[in-house]
Amino acid sequence: MITEEQSSQAVAEILGRYRREKKNLIPLLQEVQTRVGYLPRKALQEIADFLKMSDVEVWGVATFYNQFRFIPLGKYHTVVCMGTACHLAGGRLILEALERELGIKVGETAEDGNFSLERVACIGCCMLAPVAVIGDKIHPKMTPFKVEEALIPYRQEAGGELREGKSRGKS
Ligand code: FES
């Protein structure tokens, strides 16, 4: 995970390439999120200062669009496809099963930082519907009953790391 210092450096570098114009707010938010992975509160403040806008104004714009995240993604970012083919094949049930199993809702990251959950539009493999992606692995033809089993290797890996003292702090 990116450290606070790395995040500040990235934000400073990005701001250095933009003019101080309000119309640059959305592109700035997008670029910072791409580099940092989410929009830390400090970055929002730095953007507000740069554009000479109030924190509230920047926060209001950022929270208006659901493309922006305000917490880091989990180590194993989990997405459930809700495109037409996956939706018709039971994508909603997969999503609900993952919410139950992970103890988080869509758009959230688990407190231990291991899993985050999102819904996405078609990811381009409709023949395998319904599809979930955990970490970087596609899980085709998912069913709610396969969810717990699909999570086992990730939980084992995360558990192993914790035992080895490699737990990750959230920023
Ligand atoms: S609709 Fe899910 S992969 Fe296309």
Backbone and ligand atoms as CSV (ligand in chain L), in Angstrom:
chain,resi,resn,atom,element,x,y,z
A,1,MET,N,N,0.840,-1.203,0.000
A,1,MET,CA,C,0.000,0.000,0.000
A,1,MET,C,C,0.874,1.253,0.000
A,2,ILE,N,N,0.405,2.248,-0.663
A,2,ILE,CA,C,1.144,3.497,-0.769
A,2,ILE,C,C,1.166,4.196,0.598
A,3,THR,N,N,2.335,4.737,0.974
A,3,THR,CA,C,2.429,5.417,2.269
A,3,THR,C,C,1.913,6.852,2.138
A,4,GLU,N,N,1.725,7.493,3.305
A,4,GLU,CA,C,1.219,8.872,3.287
A,4,GLU,C,C,2.211,9.787,2.573
A,5,GLU,N,N,3.511,9.510,2.812
A,5,GLU,CA,C,4.546,10.332,2.183
A,5,GLU,C,C,4.527,10.159,0.657
A,6,GLN,N,N,4.406,8.904,0.213
A,6,GLN,CA,C,4.349,8.653,-1.233
A,6,GLN,C,C,3.117,9.314,-1.843
A,7,SER,N,N,2.021,9.253,-1.094
A,7,SER,CA,C,0.777,9.866,-1.568
A,7,SER,C,C,0.964,11.372,-1.739
A,8,SER,N,N,1.577,12.021,-0.726
A,8,SER,CA,C,1.791,13.474,-0.807
A,8,SER,C,C,2.697,13.830,-1.975
A,9,GLN,N,N,3.732,13.007,-2.189
A,9,GLN,CA,C,4.648,13.259,-3.313
A,9,GLN,C,C,3.907,13.157,-4.635
A,10,ALA,N,N,3.061,12.106,-4.736
A,10,ALA,CA,C,2.310,11.902,-5.979
A,10,ALA,C,C,1.374,13.081,-6.216
A,11,VAL,N,N,0.685,13.528,-5.166
A,11,VAL,CA,C,-0.257,14.645,-5.310
A,11,VAL,C,C,0.504,15.909,-5.731
A,12,ALA,N,N,1.649,16.160,-5.092
A,12,ALA,CA,C,2.431,17.361,-5.428
A,12,ALA,C,C,2.869,17.314,-6.894
A,13,GLU,N,N,3.285,16.139,-7.332
A,13,GLU,CA,C,3.754,15.999,-8.716
A,13,GLU,C,C,2.597,16.232,-9.693
A,14,ILE,N,N,1.430,15.702,-9.354
A,14,ILE,CA,C,0.254,15.867,-10.226
A,14,ILE,C,C,-0.182,17.335,-10.258
A,15,LEU,N,N,-0.245,17.956,-9.084
A,15,LEU,CA,C,-0.672,19.366,-9.029
A,15,LEU,C,C,0.258,20.249,-9.851
A,16,GLY,N,N,1.535,19.878,-9.866
A,16,GLY,CA,C,2.535,20.658,-10.594
A,16,GLY,C,C,2.287,20.707,-12.092
A,17,ARG,N,N,1.458,19.793,-12.590
A,17,ARG,CA,C,1.195,19.744,-14.031
A,17,ARG,C,C,-0.122,20.401,-14.421
A,18,TYR,N,N,-0.832,20.933,-13.442
A,18,TYR,CA,C,-2.133,21.539,-13.740
A,18,TYR,C,C,-2.140,23.033,-13.459
A,19,ARG,N,N,-2.999,23.754,-14.162
A,19,ARG,CA,C,-3.256,25.161,-13.862
A,19,ARG,C,C,-4.243,25.235,-12.707
A,20,ARG,N,N,-4.149,26.342,-11.969
A,20,ARG,CA,C,-5.060,26.523,-10.822
A,20,ARG,C,C,-6.433,26.975,-11.310
A,21,GLU,N,N,-7.125,26.104,-12.003
A,21,GLU,CA,C,-8.453,26.445,-12.520
A,21,GLU,C,C,-9.460,25.417,-12.041
A,22,LYS,N,N,-10.622,25.913,-11.620
A,22,LYS,CA,C,-11.640,25.029,-11.052
A,22,LYS,C,C,-12.054,23.911,-12.004
A,23,LYS,N,N,-11.990,24.208,-13.299
A,23,LYS,CA,C,-12.404,23.187,-14.274
A,23,LYS,C,C,-11.489,21.953,-14.217
A,24,ASN,N,N,-10.345,22.091,-13.553
A,24,ASN,CA,C,-9.420,20.955,-13.446
A,24,ASN,C,C,-9.724,20.041,-12.265
A,25,LEU,N,N,-10.767,20.363,-11.513
A,25,LEU,CA,C,-11.035,19.572,-10.309
A,25,LEU,C,C,-11.253,18.087,-10.613
A,26,ILE,N,N,-12.146,17.783,-11.532
A,26,ILE,CA,C,-12.450,16.366,-11.810
A,26,ILE,C,C,-11.213,15.631,-12.347
A,27,PRO,N,N,-10.525,16.199,-13.363
A,27,PRO,CA,C,-9.312,15.502,-13.837
A,27,PRO,C,C,-8.290,15.293,-12.711
A,28,LEU,N,N,-8.172,16.278,-11.809
A,28,LEU,CA,C,-7.227,16.128,-10.688
A,28,LEU,C,C,-7.655,14.987,-9.767
A,29,LEU,N,N,-8.938,14.950,-9.451
A,29,LEU,CA,C,-9.430,13.883,-8.574
A,29,LEU,C,C,-9.191,12.522,-9.231
A,30,GLN,N,N,-9.454,12.460,-10.534
A,30,GLN,CA,C,-9.278,11.187,-11.244
A,30,GLN,C,C,-7.816,10.752,-11.245
A,31,GLU,N,N,-6.930,11.709,-11.515
A,31,GLU,CA,C,-5.516,11.336,-11.610
A,31,GLU,C,C,-4.952,10.945,-10.248
A,32,VAL,N,N,-5.361,11.671,-9.217
A,32,VAL,CA,C,-4.875,11.324,-7.874
A,32,VAL,C,C,-5.385,9.932,-7.492
A,33,GLN,N,N,-6.650,9.666,-7.786
A,33,GLN,CA,C,-7.179,8.342,-7.440
A,33,GLN,C,C,-6.463,7.230,-8.205
A,34,THR,N,N,-6.163,7.485,-9.466
A,34,THR,CA,C,-5.456,6.471,-10.257
A,34,THR,C,C,-4.085,6.183,-9.648
A,35,ARG,N,N,-3.382,7.234,-9.244
A,35,ARG,CA,C,-2.023,7.053,-8.708
A,35,ARG,C,C,-2.019,6.502,-7.285
A,36,VAL,N,N,-2.905,7.034,-6.446
A,36,VAL,CA,C,-2.874,6.692,-5.018
A,36,VAL,C,C,-3.780,5.486,-4.715
A,37,GLY,N,N,-4.789,5.276,-5.570
A,37,GLY,CA,C,-5.700,4.157,-5.356
A,37,GLY,C,C,-7.010,4.587,-4.734
A,38,TYR,N,N,-7.027,5.746,-4.133
A,38,TYR,CA,C,-8.235,6.319,-3.549
A,38,TYR,C,C,-7.950,7.799,-3.275
A,39,LEU,N,N,-8.905,8.497,-2.702
A,39,LEU,CA,C,-8.699,9.923,-2.429
A,39,LEU,C,C,-8.572,10.138,-0.923
A,40,PRO,N,N,-7.340,10.199,-0.418
A,40,PRO,CA,C,-7.171,10.461,1.013
A,40,PRO,C,C,-7.664,11.867,1.346
A,41,ARG,N,N,-8.106,12.043,2.593
A,41,ARG,CA,C,-8.618,13.345,3.044
A,41,ARG,C,C,-7.579,14.449,2.816
A,42,LYS,N,N,-6.299,14.107,3.106
A,42,LYS,CA,C,-5.233,15.100,2.963
A,42,LYS,C,C,-5.090,15.544,1.499
A,43,ALA,N,N,-5.233,14.585,0.588
A,43,ALA,CA,C,-5.111,14.918,-0.831
A,43,ALA,C,C,-6.240,15.852,-1.251
A,44,LEU,N,N,-7.448,15.584,-0.731
A,44,LEU,CA,C,-8.578,16.462,-1.062
A,44,LEU,C,C,-8.312,17.887,-0.578
A,45,GLN,N,N,-7.707,17.964,0.597
A,45,GLN,CA,C,-7.385,19.278,1.157
A,45,GLN,C,C,-6.338,19.985,0.289
A,46,GLU,N,N,-5.337,19.215,-0.143
A,46,GLU,CA,C,-4.279,19.801,-0.973
A,46,GLU,C,C,-4.841,20.288,-2.314
A,47,ILE,N,N,-5.766,19.517,-2.855
A,47,ILE,CA,C,-6.393,19.925,-4.120
A,47,ILE,C,C,-7.215,21.196,-3.896
A,48,ALA,N,N,-7.955,21.229,-2.780
A,48,ALA,CA,C,-8.772,22.414,-2.463
A,48,ALA,C,C,-7.874,23.646,-2.340
A,49,ASP,N,N,-6.767,23.525,-1.605
A,49,ASP,CA,C,-5.841,24.647,-1.433
A,49,ASP,C,C,-5.307,25.105,-2.794
A,50,PHE,N,N,-4.931,24.111,-3.613
A,50,PHE,CA,C,-4.349,24.411,-4.918
A,50,PHE,C,C,-5.318,25.192,-5.797
A,51,LEU,N,N,-6.597,24.765,-5.785
A,51,LEU,CA,C,-7.589,25.405,-6.659
A,51,LEU,C,C,-8.268,26.602,-5.989
A,52,LYS,N,N,-7.814,26.898,-4.758
A,52,LYS,CA,C,-8.426,27.983,-3.974
A,52,LYS,C,C,-9.940,27.770,-3.838
A,53,MET,N,N,-10.282,26.549,-3.512
A,53,MET,CA,C,-11.687,26.199,-3.257
A,53,MET,C,C,-11.794,25.781,-1.798
A,54,SER,N,N,-13.002,25.772,-1.258
A,54,SER,CA,C,-13.152,25.315,0.123
A,54,SER,C,C,-13.133,23.785,0.150
A,55,ASP,N,N,-12.741,23.233,1.307
A,55,ASP,CA,C,-12.725,21.775,1.470
A,55,ASP,C,C,-14.111,21.207,1.205
A,56,VAL,N,N,-15.119,21.919,1.689
A,56,VAL,CA,C,-16.502,21.444,1.567
A,56,VAL,C,C,-16.917,21.360,0.099
A,57,GLU,N,N,-16.487,22.352,-0.671
A,57,GLU,CA,C,-16.818,22.369,-2.096
A,57,GLU,C,C,-16.195,21.160,-2.808
A,58,VAL,N,N,-14.925,20.907,-2.522
A,58,VAL,CA,C,-14.224,19.786,-3.156
A,58,VAL,C,C,-14.835,18.460,-2.701
A,59,TRP,N,N,-15.103,18.353,-1.413
A,59,TRP,CA,C,-15.721,17.134,-0.873
A,59,TRP,C,C,-17.080,16.900,-1.518
A,60,GLY,N,N,-17.843,17.978,-1.680
A,60,GLY,CA,C,-19.177,17.876,-2.279
A,60,GLY,C,C,-19.106,17.337,-3.696
A,61,VAL,N,N,-18.156,17.831,-4.476
A,61,VAL,CA,C,-18.019,17.367,-5.859
A,61,VAL,C,C,-17.554,15.905,-5.865
A,62,ALA,N,N,-16.544,15.605,-5.050
A,62,ALA,CA,C,-15.975,14.244,-5.053
A,62,ALA,C,C,-17.018,13.204,-4.638
A,63,THR,N,N,-17.845,13.532,-3.657
A,63,THR,CA,C,-18.825,12.543,-3.186
A,63,THR,C,C,-20.033,12.456,-4.117
A,64,PHE,N,N,-20.180,13.429,-5.002
A,64,PHE,CA,C,-21.306,13.397,-5.941
A,64,PHE,C,C,-21.132,12.265,-6.958
A,65,TYR,N,N,-19.875,12.009,-7.325
A,65,TYR,CA,C,-19.603,11.001,-8.356
A,65,TYR,C,C,-19.222,9.679,-7.704
A,66,ASN,N,N,-19.899,8.591,-8.120
A,66,ASN,CA,C,-19.576,7.329,-7.452
A,66,ASN,C,C,-18.314,6.661,-7.997
A,67,GLN,N,N,-17.617,7.341,-8.909
A,67,GLN,CA,C,-16.329,6.791,-9.379
A,67,GLN,C,C,-15.225,7.005,-8.331
A,68,PHE,N,N,-15.474,7.875,-7.349
A,68,PHE,CA,C,-14.400,8.190,-6.402
A,68,PHE,C,C,-14.516,7.389,-5.114
A,69,ARG,N,N,-13.348,6.982,-4.611
A,69,ARG,CA,C,-13.272,6.207,-3.374
A,69,ARG,C,C,-12.521,7.015,-2.325
A,70,PHE,N,N,-12.905,6.845,-1.085
A,70,PHE,CA,C,-12.280,7.620,-0.012
A,70,PHE,C,C,-11.578,6.729,1.009
A,71,ILE,N,N,-11.565,5.444,0.710
A,71,ILE,CA,C,-10.812,4.496,1.538
A,71,ILE,C,C,-9.982,3.627,0.601
A,72,PRO,N,N,-8.837,3.113,1.079
A,72,PRO,CA,C,-8.004,2.296,0.195
A,72,PRO,C,C,-8.692,0.989,-0.167
A,73,LEU,N,N,-8.363,0.465,-1.336
A,73,LEU,CA,C,-8.864,-0.856,-1.712
A,73,LEU,C,C,-8.224,-1.905,-0.825
A,74,GLY,N,N,-8.903,-3.019,-0.663
A,74,GLY,CA,C,-8.332,-4.123,0.091
A,74,GLY,C,C,-7.212,-4.785,-0.688
A,75,LYS,N,N,-6.440,-5.602,0.011
A,75,LYS,CA,C,-5.361,-6.332,-0.656
A,75,LYS,C,C,-5.935,-7.203,-1.778
A,76,TYR,N,N,-7.085,-7.816,-1.497
A,76,TYR,CA,C,-7.767,-8.619,-2.514
A,76,TYR,C,C,-9.043,-7.886,-2.888
A,77,HIS,N,N,-8.893,-7.018,-3.862
A,77,HIS,CA,C,-10.073,-6.269,-4.300
A,77,HIS,C,C,-10.997,-7.241,-5.039
A,78,THR,N,N,-12.249,-7.245,-4.650
A,78,THR,CA,C,-13.202,-8.213,-5.178
A,78,THR,C,C,-14.296,-7.476,-5.937
A,79,VAL,N,N,-14.508,-7.876,-7.173
A,79,VAL,CA,C,-15.565,-7.231,-7.941
A,79,VAL,C,C,-16.539,-8.279,-8.449
A,80,VAL,N,N,-17.794,-7.889,-8.471
A,80,VAL,CA,C,-18.831,-8.767,-9.009
A,80,VAL,C,C,-19.392,-8.065,-10.236
A,81,CYS,N,N,-19.412,-8.793,-11.338
A,81,CYS,CA,C,-19.934,-8.215,-12.568
A,81,CYS,C,C,-21.451,-8.142,-12.488
A,82,MET,N,N,-21.974,-6.969,-12.796
A,82,MET,CA,C,-23.425,-6.796,-12.809
A,82,MET,C,C,-23.883,-6.344,-14.197
A,83,GLY,N,N,-23.083,-6.694,-15.205
A,83,GLY,CA,C,-23.508,-6.461,-16.589
A,83,GLY,C,C,-24.723,-7.342,-16.872
A,84,THR,N,N,-25.329,-7.144,-18.031
A,84,THR,CA,C,-26.602,-7.820,-18.312
A,84,THR,C,C,-26.509,-9.341,-18.177
A,85,ALA,N,N,-25.507,-9.941,-18.810
A,85,ALA,CA,C,-25.411,-11.415,-18.783
A,85,ALA,C,C,-25.222,-11.920,-17.363
A,86,CYS,N,N,-24.357,-11.259,-16.611
A,86,CYS,CA,C,-24.090,-11.699,-15.234
A,86,CYS,C,C,-25.284,-11.415,-14.332
A,87,HIS,N,N,-25.920,-10.293,-14.563
A,87,HIS,CA,C,-27.105,-9.954,-13.760
A,87,HIS,C,C,-28.186,-11.013,-13.964
A,88,LEU,N,N,-28.425,-11.375,-15.233
A,88,LEU,CA,C,-29.461,-12.369,-15.532
A,88,LEU,C,C,-29.084,-13.752,-14.996
A,89,ALA,N,N,-27.784,-13.993,-14.873
A,89,ALA,CA,C,-27.329,-15.319,-14.406
A,89,ALA,C,C,-27.199,-15.363,-12.877
A,90,GLY,N,N,-27.621,-14.294,-12.198
A,90,GLY,CA,C,-27.621,-14.341,-10.732
A,90,GLY,C,C,-26.531,-13.527,-10.066
A,91,GLY,N,N,-26.009,-12.533,-10.754
A,91,GLY,CA,C,-24.941,-11.699,-10.190
A,91,GLY,C,C,-25.310,-11.092,-8.839
A,92,ARG,N,N,-26.561,-10.682,-8.705
A,92,ARG,CA,C,-27.016,-10.068,-7.451
A,92,ARG,C,C,-26.848,-11.045,-6.278
A,93,LEU,N,N,-27.120,-12.332,-6.524
A,93,LEU,CA,C,-26.989,-13.330,-5.450
A,93,LEU,C,C,-25.520,-13.537,-5.063
A,94,ILE,N,N,-24.637,-13.444,-6.068
A,94,ILE,CA,C,-23.197,-13.583,-5.790
A,94,ILE,C,C,-22.737,-12.409,-4.919
A,95,LEU,N,N,-23.212,-11.235,-5.305
A,95,LEU,CA,C,-22.850,-10.028,-4.565
A,95,LEU,C,C,-23.315,-10.139,-3.108
A,96,GLU,N,N,-24.540,-10.562,-2.925
A,96,GLU,CA,C,-25.077,-10.686,-1.560
A,96,GLU,C,C,-24.309,-11.735,-0.759
A,97,ALA,N,N,-23.951,-12.820,-1.430
A,97,ALA,CA,C,-23.192,-13.874,-0.741
A,97,ALA,C,C,-21.822,-13.349,-0.314
A,98,LEU,N,N,-21.190,-12.566,-1.181
A,98,LEU,CA,C,-19.879,-11.991,-0.834
A,98,LEU,C,C,-20.009,-10.974,0.298
A,99,GLU,N,N,-21.059,-10.185,0.265
A,99,GLU,CA,C,-21.279,-9.212,1.351
A,99,GLU,C,C,-21.409,-9.953,2.684
A,100,ARG,N,N,-22.178,-11.017,2.663
A,100,ARG,CA,C,-22.366,-11.790,3.912
A,100,ARG,C,C,-21.047,-12.406,4.358
A,101,GLU,N,N,-20.362,-13.032,3.403
A,101,GLU,CA,C,-19.145,-13.772,3.729
A,101,GLU,C,C,-18.019,-12.848,4.202
A,102,LEU,N,N,-17.904,-11.680,3.564
A,102,LEU,CA,C,-16.814,-10.752,3.907
A,102,LEU,C,C,-17.207,-9.793,5.031
A,103,GLY,N,N,-18.497,-9.704,5.305
A,103,GLY,CA,C,-18.951,-8.798,6.367
A,103,GLY,C,C,-18.831,-7.333,5.984
A,104,ILE,N,N,-18.838,-7.045,4.689
A,104,ILE,CA,C,-18.786,-5.651,4.218
A,104,ILE,C,C,-19.834,-5.463,3.134
A,105,LYS,N,N,-20.163,-4.210,2.882
A,105,LYS,CA,C,-21.110,-3.879,1.812
A,105,LYS,C,C,-20.328,-3.416,0.582
A,106,VAL,N,N,-21.019,-3.351,-0.539
A,106,VAL,CA,C,-20.402,-2.843,-1.771
A,106,VAL,C,C,-19.818,-1.457,-1.507
A,107,GLY,N,N,-18.604,-1.243,-1.975
A,107,GLY,CA,C,-17.952,0.061,-1.797
A,107,GLY,C,C,-17.145,0.140,-0.514
A,108,GLU,N,N,-17.151,-0.931,0.275
A,108,GLU,CA,C,-16.421,-0.898,1.545
A,108,GLU,C,C,-15.149,-1.746,1.486
A,109,THR,N,N,-14.263,-1.471,2.424
A,109,THR,CA,C,-13.045,-2.263,2.604
A,109,THR,C,C,-13.078,-2.831,4.013
A,110,ALA,N,N,-12.745,-4.117,4.158
A,110,ALA,CA,C,-12.764,-4.740,5.486
A,110,ALA,C,C,-11.758,-4.058,6.397
A,111,GLU,N,N,-12.054,-4.051,7.691
A,111,GLU,CA,C,-11.193,-3.346,8.644
A,111,GLU,C,C,-9.750,-3.839,8.635
A,112,ASP,N,N,-9.560,-5.139,8.375
A,112,ASP,CA,C,-8.191,-5.655,8.363
A,112,ASP,C,C,-7.479,-5.332,7.051
A,113,GLY,N,N,-8.179,-4.682,6.123
A,113,GLY,CA,C,-7.556,-4.260,4.869
A,113,GLY,C,C,-7.386,-5.377,3.858
A,114,ASN,N,N,-7.913,-6.565,4.138
A,114,ASN,CA,C,-7.685,-7.673,3.205
A,114,ASN,C,C,-8.623,-7.666,1.993
A,115,PHE,N,N,-9.887,-7.367,2.220
A,115,PHE,CA,C,-10.842,-7.441,1.112
A,115,PHE,C,C,-11.603,-6.128,0.953
A,116,SER,N,N,-11.881,-5.799,-0.299
A,116,SER,CA,C,-12.813,-4.710,-0.594
A,116,SER,C,C,-13.757,-5.250,-1.654
A,117,LEU,N,N,-14.903,-4.634,-1.764
A,117,LEU,CA,C,-15.943,-5.184,-2.640
A,117,LEU,C,C,-16.572,-4.096,-3.486
A,118,GLU,N,N,-16.705,-4.387,-4.771
A,118,GLU,CA,C,-17.355,-3.446,-5.672
A,118,GLU,C,C,-18.162,-4.190,-6.717
A,119,ARG,N,N,-19.128,-3.510,-7.287
A,119,ARG,CA,C,-19.846,-4.052,-8.436
A,119,ARG,C,C,-19.376,-3.295,-9.662
A,120,VAL,N,N,-19.280,-4.003,-10.779
A,120,VAL,CA,C,-18.819,-3.347,-12.004
A,120,VAL,C,C,-19.735,-3.734,-13.161
A,121,ALA,N,N,-19.619,-2.986,-14.246
A,121,ALA,CA,C,-20.359,-3.347,-15.455
A,121,ALA,C,C,-19.576,-4.447,-16.171
A,122,CYS,N,N,-20.030,-4.882,-17.296
A,122,CYS,CA,C,-19.447,-6.028,-18.019
A,122,CYS,C,C,-17.926,-5.972,-18.072
A,123,ILE,N,N,-17.301,-7.096,-17.727
A,123,ILE,CA,C,-15.842,-7.141,-17.797
A,123,ILE,C,C,-15.361,-7.938,-19.018
A,124,GLY,N,N,-16.293,-8.250,-19.899
A,124,GLY,CA,C,-15.901,-8.779,-21.197
A,124,GLY,C,C,-15.768,-10.285,-21.288
A,125,CYS,N,N,-16.294,-11.026,-20.334
A,125,CYS,CA,C,-16.257,-12.486,-20.477
A,125,CYS,C,C,-17.643,-13.058,-20.144
A,126,CYS,N,N,-18.628,-12.551,-20.888
A,126,CYS,CA,C,-20.043,-12.876,-20.616
A,126,CYS,C,C,-20.334,-14.377,-20.721
A,127,MET,N,N,-19.552,-15.095,-21.538
A,127,MET,CA,C,-19.776,-16.547,-21.684
A,127,MET,C,C,-19.566,-17.262,-20.349
A,128,LEU,N,N,-18.843,-16.616,-19.442
A,128,LEU,CA,C,-18.523,-17.246,-18.154
A,128,LEU,C,C,-19.455,-16.778,-17.037
A,129,ALA,N,N,-20.509,-16.062,-17.406
A,129,ALA,CA,C,-21.416,-15.472,-16.413
A,129,ALA,C,C,-22.068,-16.527,-15.506
A,130,PRO,N,N,-22.282,-16.141,-14.250
A,130,PRO,CA,C,-21.908,-14.890,-13.604
A,130,PRO,C,C,-20.460,-14.932,-13.120
A,131,VAL,N,N,-19.820,-13.780,-13.186
A,131,VAL,CA,C,-18.380,-13.709,-12.949
A,131,VAL,C,C,-18.069,-12.821,-11.743
A,132,ALA,N,N,-17.116,-13.282,-10.941
A,132,ALA,CA,C,-16.551,-12.434,-9.883
A,132,ALA,C,C,-15.045,-12.431,-10.073
A,133,VAL,N,N,-14.384,-11.371,-9.676
A,133,VAL,CA,C,-12.919,-11.310,-9.737
A,133,VAL,C,C,-12.428,-11.049,-8.317
A,134,ILE,N,N,-11.575,-11.944,-7.828
A,134,ILE,CA,C,-11.008,-11.764,-6.490
A,134,ILE,C,C,-9.508,-11.592,-6.664
A,135,GLY,N,N,-8.984,-10.466,-6.172
A,135,GLY,CA,C,-7.585,-10.165,-6.455
A,135,GLY,C,C,-7.460,-10.011,-7.962
A,136,ASP,N,N,-6.578,-10.801,-8.584
A,136,ASP,CA,C,-6.462,-10.698,-10.041
A,136,ASP,C,C,-6.982,-11.960,-10.730
A,137,LYS,N,N,-7.749,-12.768,-10.020
A,137,LYS,CA,C,-8.212,-14.030,-10.616
A,137,LYS,C,C,-9.712,-13.984,-10.912
A,138,ILE,N,N,-10.044,-14.373,-12.141
A,138,ILE,CA,C,-11.455,-14.429,-12.530
A,138,ILE,C,C,-12.068,-15.731,-12.025
A,139,HIS,N,N,-13.220,-15.629,-11.411
A,139,HIS,CA,C,-13.952,-16.815,-10.953
A,139,HIS,C,C,-15.215,-16.929,-11.802
A,140,PRO,N,N,-15.191,-17.873,-12.771
A,140,PRO,CA,C,-16.316,-17.985,-13.694
A,140,PRO,C,C,-17.460,-18.803,-13.104
A,141,LYS,N,N,-18.635,-18.651,-13.713
A,141,LYS,CA,C,-19.809,-19.476,-13.345
A,141,LYS,C,C,-19.973,-19.565,-11.838
A,142,MET,N,N,-19.901,-18.434,-11.203
A,142,MET,CA,C,-20.019,-18.421,-9.742
A,142,MET,C,C,-21.433,-18.769,-9.307
A,143,THR,N,N,-21.502,-19.323,-8.116
A,143,THR,CA,C,-22.799,-19.502,-7.453
A,143,THR,C,C,-22.594,-19.020,-6.015
A,144,PRO,N,N,-23.667,-18.710,-5.311
A,144,PRO,CA,C,-23.500,-18.298,-3.918
A,144,PRO,C,C,-22.804,-19.374,-3.094
A,145,PHE,N,N,-22.980,-20.641,-3.494
A,145,PHE,CA,C,-22.380,-21.737,-2.724
A,145,PHE,C,C,-20.868,-21.844,-2.936
A,146,LYS,N,N,-20.381,-21.292,-4.039
A,146,LYS,CA,C,-18.928,-21.359,-4.319
A,146,LYS,C,C,-18.152,-20.226,-3.651
A,147,VAL,N,N,-18.873,-19.239,-3.131
A,147,VAL,CA,C,-18.209,-18.035,-2.628
A,147,VAL,C,C,-17.246,-18.346,-1.490
A,148,GLU,N,N,-17.715,-19.079,-0.506
A,148,GLU,CA,C,-16.873,-19.356,0.666
A,148,GLU,C,C,-15.597,-20.092,0.246
A,149,GLU,N,N,-15.767,-21.091,-0.635
A,149,GLU,CA,C,-14.612,-21.876,-1.088
A,149,GLU,C,C,-13.637,-21.007,-1.892
A,150,ALA,N,N,-14.188,-20.119,-2.716
A,150,ALA,CA,C,-13.332,-19.266,-3.549
A,150,ALA,C,C,-12.462,-18.353,-2.693
A,151,LEU,N,N,-12.932,-17.997,-1.507
A,151,LEU,CA,C,-12.185,-17.068,-0.658
A,151,LEU,C,C,-11.078,-17.754,0.150
A,152,ILE,N,N,-11.157,-19.087,0.254
A,152,ILE,CA,C,-10.222,-19.807,1.140
A,152,ILE,C,C,-8.749,-19.492,0.866
A,153,PRO,N,N,-8.262,-19.597,-0.403
A,153,PRO,CA,C,-6.827,-19.352,-0.618
A,153,PRO,C,C,-6.389,-17.945,-0.220
A,154,TYR,N,N,-7.261,-16.963,-0.444
A,154,TYR,CA,C,-6.908,-15.581,-0.105
A,154,TYR,C,C,-6.856,-15.415,1.408
A,155,ARG,N,N,-7.810,-16.034,2.074
A,155,ARG,CA,C,-7.824,-15.940,3.541
A,155,ARG,C,C,-6.615,-16.653,4.126
A,156,GLN,N,N,-6.253,-17.784,3.522
A,156,GLN,CA,C,-5.073,-18.513,4.018
A,156,GLN,C,C,-3.822,-17.670,3.823
A,157,GLU,N,N,-3.697,-17.078,2.649
A,157,GLU,CA,C,-2.516,-16.245,2.371
A,157,GLU,C,C,-2.462,-15.052,3.324
A,158,ALA,N,N,-3.606,-14.408,3.522
A,158,ALA,CA,C,-3.654,-13.253,4.424
A,158,ALA,C,C,-3.331,-13.684,5.844
A,159,GLY,N,N,-3.874,-14.838,6.251
A,159,GLY,CA,C,-3.628,-15.350,7.600
A,159,GLY,C,C,-2.165,-15.668,7.799
A,160,GLY,N,N,-1.537,-16.251,6.759
A,160,GLY,CA,C,-0.113,-16.587,6.819
A,160,GLY,C,C,0.728,-15.347,7.011
A,161,GLU,N,N,0.370,-14.309,6.274
A,161,GLU,CA,C,1.129,-13.060,6.383
A,161,GLU,C,C,0.983,-12.453,7.760
A,162,LEU,N,N,-0.227,-12.542,8.312
A,162,LEU,CA,C,-0.434,-11.976,9.642
A,162,LEU,C,C,0.410,-12.718,10.666
A,163,ARG,N,N,0.460,-14.061,10.508
A,163,ARG,CA,C,1.259,-14.843,11.456
A,163,ARG,C,C,2.733,-14.484,11.340
A,164,GLU,N,N,3.158,-14.138,10.100
A,164,GLU,CA,C,4.566,-13.783,9.913
A,164,GLU,C,C,4.835,-12.327,10.297
A,165,GLY,N,N,3.837,-11.668,10.825
A,165,GLY,CA,C,4.020,-10.283,11.286
A,165,GLY,C,C,4.052,-9.270,10.190
A,166,LYS,N,N,3.375,-9.584,9.071
A,166,LYS,CA,C,3.384,-8.639,7.961
A,166,LYS,C,C,2.052,-7.917,7.840
A,167,SER,N,N,1.322,-7.762,8.921
A,167,SER,CA,C,0.019,-7.115,8.805
A,167,SER,C,C,0.186,-5.682,8.332
A,168,ARG,N,N,-0.771,-5.244,7.545
A,168,ARG,CA,C,-0.676,-3.932,6.934
A,168,ARG,C,C,-1.537,-2.945,7.679
A,169,GLY,N,N,-0.996,-1.773,7.968
A,169,GLY,CA,C,-1.801,-0.740,8.603
A,169,GLY,C,C,-2.536,0.050,7.555
A,170,LYS,N,N,-3.696,0.589,7.900
A,170,LYS,CA,C,-4.421,1.452,6.962
A,170,LYS,C,C,-3.932,2.876,7.150
A,171,SER,N,N,-3.949,3.630,6.073
A,171,SER,CA,C,-3.535,5.022,6.203
A,171,SER,C,C,-4.706,5.853,6.654
L,1,FES,S1,S,-21.965,-9.151,-18.262
L,1,FES,FE1,FE,-20.582,-9.990,-16.872
L,1,FES,S2,S,-18.849,-10.373,-18.096
L,1,FES,FE2,FE,-20.244,-9.456,-19.452
